[in-house]
Amino acid sequence: MRAIKQLVRFQGRPAFLPVCEHRLRRSVEKLNAALNADFAAILLQAFHARIAAMEREIRSDN
């Protein structure tokens, strides 16, 4: 297995990432996307719950 620090450089920039770092980065990106989607869903549910509570409050005042 190649060390993460081993990079082939082309004009001072990494030409490619080693396989292990690439896989790790891709896994982290997928996990981050999944967590962001879950967090957005939780916020949306909380928002809908708050709206429903406000609607019930308005109906009870009338």
N, C-alpha and C positions, 0 to 999 in steps of 0.2 A: 504494500500500500504506500502510495506516495505521501509525503508529508504535506500538510496544508500550505506550508510556507513556500513550497517549490512552485514557482510560477515561471513559465516561459515568457520572456519579455520581448516585445516588439515596439520599437521606438519609445521605450520607457514605460510602456503600458502592458498590463497582463494580456497575453494573447489568448489564453484560455485558463479556466480554473481547473485544478485537479479534480478528478472524479469524486473523491470523498467530499470535498468542499462544495462542489456543485450540487451533489445530492443533499447535503445538509442544508444548503441555502434554499433549494427547491422545497424540501420538507418544511422548513420554517415558514416559507411564503405560503404554502398550502394551509398550514396550521393557523397562521395569522389571518388568512382570508376566511377560514371557517369560524374562528373566534370573532372576527368582525361581524360576520353574518349573524352569529348567535347573539352578540351584543345588540345589534340593530333590532333583531326580533324581540328581545327582552324590552328594549326601550319602546318599541312600537306597542307591545302589549300593555306596558305601564301607561302609555299615552292614552290608549283606548279605554283602559280601566278608569283613568282620571276623567275622561270625557263622560263616560257612563255615570260616574259618581256625580259629576256636575249636573248632568241631565236629571238624575233622580232628585237632587237637591232643588232644582228649579221646579220640577213637578210637585214636590212636597210643599213648596212655598205657595203654590197656586191653589 
